[in-house]
Amino acid sequence: MQEEQNTVELQQQFFPISDFHTIMDKWSDLLDHNPTKNIYTADNDYHSFTFSYQLLGDDVLILHQKTHCYAKHRMELLPRHEGKFYTLKYLLNQNKSARLISGDDHYDMYQSTIALFSNYANYVTELPAGYHEENLQIVISHNFIDQYINKQHISHPRLQKIIDEPNDLMFLLPQAPSPIKSKIKQLAQTVGDPSSTPTNKLQILTHISNTLDMLFQLQIENPMEPSSLPVNVAQQVAEYLDDYLKMPFPGMDFLAAQFGISVSGLKRHFKQEMNTTPFRYYRHKQMQLAQKKLQGTKTTVSEVAYQLGFDNASNFIRAFKAEFDITPGRYQQQYSTE
């Protein structure tokens, strides 16, 4: 009973990006605003938080938030059955696990958890006393999805439903792939920068569309319990990576979470079965695919690099040369003269 009395109950409804400043103005008695640095702060007996924001028209709102709870919190986010927009949320840092409740589903949220949901979602977040969290949230309009995202890239049926239909579904990954982690951390560093120019903002929009595209193309397996780990887990991971060659390596934490095994266990099983590491297996297969693409003389080195998920041609050239001791350009020349 005492615990219930010490729980802070909060409710907030989804609001469209265009209403951001209007909503913030309604809370002006509770928040301190530094418009020069695009930062809001609050500190009371129950919690303290600070968040910086970047508002990019009516299509994108980025929030970089740091929270400390002095008491236990129970926060409900209410649906808004009007319009269509989405939130991508990533946990950058935390000192304890949090619990998210969506309908009959309960999730324990840890550092590197990533979630996507629409304004039709209705969920509760429970935070323990003494909880610290740093997160990045990107609110995206449906118009942005239509303009910048190739929906044919969406591979998971739950993601497809969230984007296509009004529903309260949530897509949640307990461990984001390393390339997505990297992109989100880069984005967090830019939020609230008052020196942002229109060129910077265009780069940010491109960065967000690339991050979403990467998320939508993920081939997600249903995580398995460690007790039901199949004997051929190494083969299953290898087959998964075979379908992943046109994207950056997802990272060992992500693979381990997807297949319900520890990172050390995955490394051990894979080494025993494949006589190599998951990354070396992936890179070798990826460079073999690059060879085949380069054999078509009309395909440039830069085009192949882009098709295989590299950020730039230089990194691709370095990886190809490390694998075959020849640059991709030289390899293409030799093949065309044979």
Disulfide bonds with the S-S distance in Angstrom:
none
